[in-house]
Amino acid sequence: MTRRILGRNVLFSAGLLLLAAFVSTLCLPGPARAERAGIGWEESIAAKKGKAKTIADLAAYYDSSSCATCHKEAHAQWQNTSHSASIVGTGRTADVFWAFVQEGLMKWNHSGVKAIADVRVEHLMECAKCHLPQLADAEDGVAREIVSVLAERQGAADRKDAAAAEKATMKLKSLNIGCLICHNRNAVMHKWADGYPKDGEIYGGKEGTHPGPGFTVLKKSPIMGESILCGQCHGLGPNLEMANPTQCTTLYGSYIYAYRSQGGKESCQDCHMRRNKVGHETRALYDPKLIQSALDVKTVTHGFFWRDNRQYVPRVIVDLTILNKAGHAIPDSVSSNHRLLLSVTAKKADGTQVFSQEKVYMQVPQYLGRGNKMGRAAYEKTGVVEDSSLLPGEAVHEKFDFTLEPDEAAAGKNRKLFSELEVYVTIRQLNPDDAQNSAGHTLYQTSRTVTIEER
């Protein structure tokens, strides 16, 4: 009897050990099939290298510096874009990242963030979804390291320590939207239909071999020439899949709903790479010449004598038509301060200003998708309160109408009503990222002398 019980105990203990061993295998870093639904993720860069533990690791996983060996021109073009410094931008992007942590995460009651030590990858993906999508392939410690470097950069700037600020900035710049993001990680969108992008493969417009170290296979990406490649980041609007939705750019949304829906055929790559022959420099809102080429402006100005009760007074009318020839709204909602400003001014011959009026074209983002407050940076913006941006293919007509006191000029025995003035029409692009030009870039300017003389 004792033996039988002992035997049962041995069998039971052995069973427990086998069960424990089985359960423990579930906890070990296993094949990628457990990490992502579908087939093939285990062949991706992220699966093969494992979660990045530091900024240096993550930078190395997607390092594109070797691409410059064969693709010198394209690499040089890329270095002139915000893609090459996607966390830093012109400096303002890094400022907004840090503001998101301080003014957003640390002040929201339910974010779980009271200090840098509380920050997780999921928190930063609110911005990193576009500015650093590969952050999803890192451990939470990398998110905390990024925030620490942002804090160092801000602290150095406050102390006016240029060297320390530059050191922090360069560390942030090591993380970017480089070649391997567009030509590998994000080159395939429909992963269950087309497969996951594989480590060792470069995705472009054709199949073949690739001489680059570590990436010896050239595969055709089904979306490399399609606008949806850019649309992954250049936005439909609010990122509603996020735990705390954000809204930055809405370009792709206006492209498909206001341009393609009206018969537009060109892609992002057609306008931003091929037609202007800048290739991977992909000029956009930071290139006033590109915006200028997208706007067709016509102005007609005339004056006449208007009878106001018993008195004739000079009256001036400025008719303006603005046609947006781009494939998306101008401006989009990248920044709450990014806008077009139309101004009409009239001055007499002696320089006296007699009329001035402005009109703003922009999307006014809604604060957290509620009420009538305007949101500022992306982490506050969800929805739209008002939208006066110029839609693609739509001609906007503006009319400025004003009267003024007449000048009187002697003419023999009679007195003649007479007025002469200069009318100026200007459209400027205001860009908060351009600290060197706070007045904005002039996209259109014309003036006309209007003489109103009694006949």
Secondary structure as UniProt FT lines:
FT   HELIX           2..27
FT   HELIX           32..34
FT   HELIX           41..43
FT   HELIX           45..49
FT   HELIX           55..61
FT   HELIX           65..69
FT   HELIX           72..79
FT   HELIX           82..85
FT   TURN            86..91
FT   HELIX           92..99
FT   HELIX           100..105
FT   TURN            106..107
FT   TURN            109..110
FT   HELIX           116..118
FT   HELIX           121..131
FT   HELIX           133..137
FT   HELIX           140..158
FT   TURN            159..160
FT   HELIX           162..173
FT   HELIX           179..180
FT   HELIX           181..185
FT   HELIX           191..194
FT   TURN            199..200
FT   STRAND          201..204
FT   STRAND          208..209
FT   TURN            213..214
FT   STRAND          217..220
FT   TURN            222..225
FT   HELIX           227..231
FT   TURN            232..233
FT   TURN            240..241
FT   HELIX           251..254
FT   HELIX           255..259
FT   HELIX           260..262
FT   HELIX           268..269
FT   HELIX           270..274
FT   TURN            275..277
FT   HELIX           279..281
FT   TURN            285..286
FT   HELIX           288..294
FT   STRAND          295..308
FT   TURN            309..310
FT   STRAND          311..324
FT   TURN            336..337
FT   STRAND          339..348
FT   TURN            349..350
FT   STRAND          353..361
FT   STRAND          363..367
FT   TURN            368..369
FT   TURN            371..372
FT   HELIX           378..380
FT   STRAND          381..387
FT   TURN            392..393
FT   STRAND          395..403
FT   STRAND          407..411
FT   TURN            412..413
FT   STRAND          414..430
FT   TURN            432..433
FT   TURN            435..436
FT   TURN            438..439
FT   STRAND          441..453
//
